[in-house]
Amino acid sequence: MIHPTAIVSKKAKIPDDVVIGPYTVIEDNVEIDSGCEIGPFCRIMGETRIGKNTRIYSHAVIGSPPQDLKYKGEKTRVEIGDNNIIREFVTINPGTAQSGVTKIGSNNLIMAYAHIAHDCEIGNGVIIANAGTLAGHVKIEDRVIIGGLTGIHQFVRVGKLAIIGGCSKVVQDVPPFSTVDGHPVSIKGLNSIGLQRAGFSPDVINSLKKAFKILFFSHHPLHKGLELLRVELKFTPEIEYLVHFVHTSSRGICL
């Protein structure tokens, strides 16, 4: 299943059913699980682990050293889960000494030319469209959609089921369940369709609509909105999660 022009280290751990295309290079410390398919002209290097049934298209580079001047060759790694699709020319860097790992979950679609920098953490069911760019230490929670040509500043966190419009500039945290867009982004509303598709009940969606109105569209300061939220709404797990996300934001919320 390995093309004769591919260069695969004998030290790499690769099951017999993995397909490796022409001119691909796989280096010593790479581990690839069963059912994977690696396209032509790829390079997988460093301490990289790739889970089951992941498909990597041509010219992707995974595990190349972090683009960080503080990196001094420390032993760090990339961990990729199962059932991911990684398209052409995607680049994924390992962590630095600060966290030691860049981690990508399962069932994600990472489109062509996307870049995931050092120490990032990507959840499950995430879509990063073409040329989406994540700087270092970015955290993307489950089922987020990032539009094409979007740049995300280092240390930004994006809450689950958020959607970021294409060509956006993201310099502050994006609340869960939100739709955001702009340069820099601002909150446009609740991701109601995404919530419906994810199986959230109408009652939960209506509750989140009210919470968004109080927090982000009432013209109150954010801390005042959080106070009003506790008075005016019954706290469901979704509201609790939203409030906790806002409270723990280190870069501020992209209002």
C-alpha positions in Angstrom: 0.0 0.0 0.0 3.1 2.3 -0.1 4.0 3.8 -3.5 7.5 2.8 -4.5 8.5 6.5 -4.8 7.5 7.3 -1.2 10.2 7.5 1.5 8.9 5.9 4.7 11.2 5.5 7.7 11.4 2.0 9.1 11.0 3.5 12.5 7.6 4.9 11.7 4.6 2.9 13.1 2.2 2.3 10.2 -0.2 -0.6 9.8 -0.3 -2.6 6.5 -3.7 -1.1 5.4 -2.5 2.5 5.3 -2.2 3.9 1.8 0.8 6.2 1.1 1.0 8.1 -2.2 3.8 8.9 -4.6 6.8 11.0 -3.3 5.4 11.3 0.2 8.0 11.4 3.0 7.2 10.0 6.5 9.9 10.4 9.1 11.1 8.4 12.1 8.7 9.2 15.0 5.4 9.2 13.1 2.5 6.9 14.1 -0.4 6.4 11.7 -3.4 4.3 12.7 -5.3 1.9 10.4 -7.5 3.0 7.6 -5.6 6.2 6.7 -4.8 7.4 3.3 -1.9 9.8 2.7 -1.8 11.5 -0.7 1.2 12.3 -2.9 3.9 14.8 -2.1 3.0 15.0 1.6 5.5 15.3 4.5 4.8 14.0 7.9 7.5 14.5 10.5 8.3 15.0 14.1 6.4 13.4 17.0 3.1 13.1 15.1 0.2 10.7 15.9 -2.6 10.3 13.4 -5.8 8.4 14.3 -7.9 6.0 12.3 -9.5 6.6 8.9 -8.0 10.0 8.4 -7.4 11.2 4.8 -4.6 13.6 4.0 -4.5 15.1 0.5 -1.5 16.1 -1.5 1.3 18.5 -0.3 0.1 18.7 3.3 2.9 19.2 5.8 2.3 17.9 9.3 4.7 18.1 12.2 7.2 20.7 10.9 8.8 22.9 13.6 6.7 25.7 15.1 7.0 29.1 13.5 7.9 30.6 16.9 11.3 32.3 17.6 11.1 31.0 21.2 11.2 27.4 20.0 14.6 25.8 20.6 14.1 22.3 19.3 12.2 20.9 22.3 10.6 17.5 21.9 6.9 18.4 21.2 4.2 16.7 19.2 1.1 16.8 17.1 -1.9 14.6 18.0 -4.7 14.1 15.4 -7.8 12.0 16.1 -10.0 9.8 13.9 -11.9 10.4 10.7 -10.4 13.7 9.8 -10.2 15.1 6.3 -7.1 17.3 5.7 -7.0 18.8 2.3 -4.2 20.1 0.0 -1.3 22.2 1.3 -2.6 22.2 4.9 0.2 22.9 7.4 0.0 21.8 11.1 2.8 22.6 13.5 3.6 20.8 16.8 3.5 22.5 20.2 6.2 24.5 21.9 7.6 24.0 25.4 4.6 26.0 26.8 2.1 23.2 26.2 4.0 20.6 24.4 1.3 19.6 22.0 -1.0 20.7 19.1 -4.1 18.7 19.4 -6.8 18.0 16.8 -9.9 16.0 17.6 -12.0 13.8 15.4 -14.4 14.2 12.4 -13.0 17.5 11.3 -12.7 19.0 7.8 -9.6 21.2 7.3 -9.8 22.6 3.8 -6.9 23.5 1.5 -4.2 25.9 2.5 -5.4 26.2 6.1 -2.7 26.6 8.8 -2.9 25.4 12.4 0.0 26.8 14.4 1.8 25.6 17.5 -0.1 24.8 20.7 -3.6 25.0 19.1 -6.4 22.8 20.3 -9.2 21.8 17.9 -12.3 20.0 19.1 -14.5 17.6 17.1 -16.7 18.2 14.1 -14.9 21.5 13.2 -14.8 22.9 9.7 -11.9 25.3 8.8 -12.5 26.6 5.2 -9.8 27.3 2.7 -6.9 29.4 3.9 -8.2 29.7 7.4 -5.3 30.6 9.6 -4.9 29.9 13.3 -2.1 31.6 15.2 -0.5 29.9 18.2 -2.4 28.8 21.3 -5.8 29.1 19.7 -8.6 26.9 21.1 -11.5 25.9 18.8 -14.3 24.0 20.6 -16.6 21.4 19.0 -18.7 22.0 15.8 -17.3 25.4 15.0 -17.3 26.6 11.4 -14.5 29.0 10.3 -15.0 30.8 7.0 -12.3 31.0 4.3 -9.4 33.5 4.5 -10.1 34.1 8.2 -7.3 34.9 10.5 -7.5 34.1 14.3 -5.1 35.9 16.7 -3.0 33.9 19.2 -4.7 32.8 22.4 -8.2 33.4 21.1 -10.9 30.9 22.1 -13.9 30.1 20.0 -16.9 28.5 21.7 -18.7 25.5 20.4 -21.2 25.8 17.6 -20.0 29.3 16.7 -19.8 30.3 13.0 -17.1 32.9 11.8 -17.8 34.5 8.5 -15.2 34.4 5.7 -12.4 37.0 5.4 -12.8 37.9 9.1 -10.2 39.1 11.6 -10.6 37.5 15.0 -8.7 39.2 17.9 -11.0 38.4 20.8 -12.9 35.4 22.1 -16.0 34.3 20.1 -18.9 33.2 22.3 -20.5 29.8 21.9 -23.6 29.5 19.7 -22.9 32.8 18.0 -22.5 34.0 14.4 -19.8 36.6 14.0 -18.3 38.5 11.1 -16.2 41.5 10.3 -12.8 43.1 10.5 -12.5 42.7 13.4 -15.5 40.5 14.1 -18.5 41.4 16.0 -21.5 39.3 17.1 -24.3 39.3 14.6 -26.7 36.9 16.4 -27.4 33.4 17.5 -26.5 30.4 15.3 -30.1 29.2 15.4 -29.8 26.9 12.4 -26.7 25.3 13.7 -28.4 24.7 17.0 -31.4 23.1 15.3 -29.2 20.8 13.3 -27.3 19.8 16.5 -30.6 18.7 18.0 -31.2 21.5 20.5 -34.9 21.9 21.5 -36.9 25.0 20.6 -37.1 25.9 24.3 -33.3 25.9 24.6 -32.9 27.9 21.5 -35.4 30.5 22.7 -33.7 30.7 26.0 -30.4 31.3 24.3 -32.0 34.0 22.1 -33.1 35.8 25.2 -29.6 35.4 26.8 -28.0 36.8 23.6 -30.3 39.8 23.6 -29.5 40.6 27.3 -25.8 40.1 27.0 -24.9 41.4 23.6 -27.7 43.6 22.2 -29.1 45.5 25.2 -26.5 48.2 25.3 -25.6 47.4 28.8 -21.9 46.8 29.8 -21.2 43.1 29.7 -20.9 42.8 33.5 -24.3 44.3 33.9 -25.8 42.0 31.3 -24.4 39.0 33.3 -26.2 40.3 36.4 -29.5 40.8 34.5 -29.2 37.3 33.0 -29.2 35.8 36.5 -32.4 37.7 37.4 -34.4 37.3 34.2 -33.6 33.7 33.0 -33.7 30.2 34.4 -30.2 28.8 34.1 -30.0 25.8 31.8 -26.7 23.9 31.2 -26.4 25.9 27.9 -26.8 29.3 29.7 -24.4 28.2 32.4 -21.8 27.3 29.7 -22.3 30.6 28.0 -21.9 32.6 31.2 -18.9 30.6 32.2 -17.3 31.2 28.8 -17.8 34.9 29.1 -16.5 35.0 32.7 -13.4 33.1 31.9 -12.5 35.0 28.7 -8.8 36.1 28.8 -8.9 38.3 25.7 -12.4 39.8 26.1 -15.5 39.0 24.0 -15.8 40.2 20.4 -18.8 42.5 20.9 
